[in-house]
Amino acid sequence: MLLIKIEKFLQEFRMPPTRFGRDCARDPRLVFDLRLGREPGARVSRSIEHFMNTYRRSHGQ
C-alpha cells in the first residue's frame, strides 16, 4: 500500500509530511489526506513513487 511506503519513507528520512507532500505533489496536505482515506490517482501515485526513488538515490540509500 502506498501510504505504508510513504510512512516508512518519512521515518527513514525524518521528513515532515507537509514537506513531503509539497515536494512530490505540490500539496502540503497530501499525507494528511491519504491518512484520512484519500485515494490518489495514477498520476499522483507515479509522482510519489518517482519522488521517493529519486530522493533515495540522491541521498545514498
VENGICOR-V786774 format. One record per pair of residues at least 24 apart in sequence whose C-alpha atoms are under 10 Angstrom apart, sorted by the first residue. I is the first residue (numbers start at 0). J is the second residue. D is the distance in Angstrom with one decimal. If there is no record, write none. Layout:
BEGIN
I_J_D + I_J_D
END
This chain:
BEGIN
1_33_9.1 + 1_38_9.5 + 1_39_9.2 + 1_44_7.8 + 1_47_8.7 + 1_48_8.4 + 2_30_7.9 + 2_33_6.8 + 2_34_7.3 + 2_36_9.6 + 2_37_10.0 + 2_38_9.6 + 2_39_10.0 + 3_34_9.8 + 4_47_9.9 + 4_48_9.0 + 4_51_9.1 + 5_30_8.0 + 5_33_9.8 + 5_47_8.4 + 5_48_8.9 + 5_51_8.2 + 6_30_8.7 + 6_34_9.7 + 8_51_7.4 + 8_54_9.8 + 8_55_9.0 + 9_51_9.7 + 11_55_9.9 + 12_54_9.5 + 12_55_9.0 + 12_58_9.3 + 19_47_9.0 + 19_50_8.9 + 19_51_9.2 + 20_47_8.5 + 22_47_9.3 + 22_50_8.0 + 23_47_5.7 + 23_48_8.9 + 23_49_8.3 + 23_50_5.6 + 23_51_8.2 + 23_54_9.9 + 24_50_8.8
END
